[in-house]
Amino acid sequence: MAAVTTAPDTAAAPARTGDTVLDVRDLRVSFGPGLDAVDGLTLTARRGETVAVVGESGCGKTLSALALSGLLPESATVTGSAVLDGDQLVGRSERQWRALRGAKVSMIFQDAATALNPLMSVGAQIEEVMAIHGTHGRAARRARAVELLTSVGVPDAAVRARSHPHQLSGGMRQRVMIAIALAGSPDLVVADEPTTALDVTVQAQVLALLRESTRDAAVIFITHDMGVVAEIADRVVVMYAGSVVESGPLDEVLERPHHPYTAALLASVPDPDAPLAGELPTIPGRVPPLGERAEGCPFRDRCPKAREKCGQRPPLAAITPGGSAAACWYPENTAAAEDGRTADEEGTP
């Protein structure tokens, strides 16, 4: 596949964020010739900032998360660059990754019931992170585990620390997962759809907790749920078929999407305040699987605006001064589009 040409991230940092912690450039995950599952991911994340990575199943979101955590299978080949607080993550050995996981980067998995060790108490699993990295003595680790459980809203934390995962509710298990992720005070927290298995009320509580408890870290939040994006994100990266098709500040992406795929995702989200008007819009077709991805715009077979030029791969190009960028020859919500003119008619190459 042709490489994605990316534009520099010019989005202004939200007021609560600090310096850039994670800088990913042209990250690729391949399983062989023509099998690029992640094809040129580029993003940055600042301290205290949450970057949501969005897309349908099969878009490469979870593989991107696993690549940033060093948890890909041996059959995967990773190239490109991912610099975390000055450390290059790409090309590290498993031994080197063990020194980083927990201490500099941690991951919150989708299903805490399967991610937690059923044979260990939850307190012991939190303490294990500190023990591996040689922080705190045994008594101090135990006290810190209780402190972390308290900070993530677990009642009677000293008692619950002795509980096993099956003795806790789904929401409590996910809170334990967040406590484990924070035990080593990492610079980067990667959250892979951590609220998918929770009911709506508990989901809102966990999202608020995650946002509050990660103010000293950068967060990459993987999700397919645009409603969750609106609750948690500062900036949004939209992926399709392994590539970034749009990125930008939250408000710009949600209110004025530029890529037809982003617009279609947003149109398919139910609006409880809107009157009933038949069935919700859907996106026809499917995400092309590995081995079936053709040259050109990966979305063109499902896009109502597709034209002959879409047989060429569009670059991810800056569109607004606020930092929005889209990989589309005919982006929406631009002056040319609103005037009824095409990018070709405007003279765009």
TADADA-V12175 format. One record per run of one state. SS is the DSSP state (alpha for helix, beta for strand, coil for the rest). FROM is the first residue (numbers start at 1). TO is the last residue. Records with the same first field share a line. If there is no record, write none. Layout:
SS->FROM-TO / FROM-TO
This chain:
coil->1-19 / 31-35 / 47-49 / 55-60 / 70-76 / 85-86 / 89-93 / 102-104 / 109-111 / 116-120 / 133-137 / 152-156 / 161-163 / 168-169 / 183-187 / 193-199 / 214-217 / 224-225 / 233-234 / 241-242 / 256-259 / 268-299 / 303-307 / 312-316 / 319-324 / 327-334 / 339-349
beta->20-30 / 36-46 / 50-54 / 77-84 / 87-88 / 101-101 / 105-108 / 121-121 / 164-164 / 188-192 / 218-223 / 235-240 / 243-249 / 317-318 / 325-326
alpha->61-69 / 94-100 / 112-115 / 122-132 / 138-151 / 157-160 / 165-167 / 170-182 / 200-213 / 226-232 / 250-255 / 260-267 / 300-302 / 308-311 / 335-338
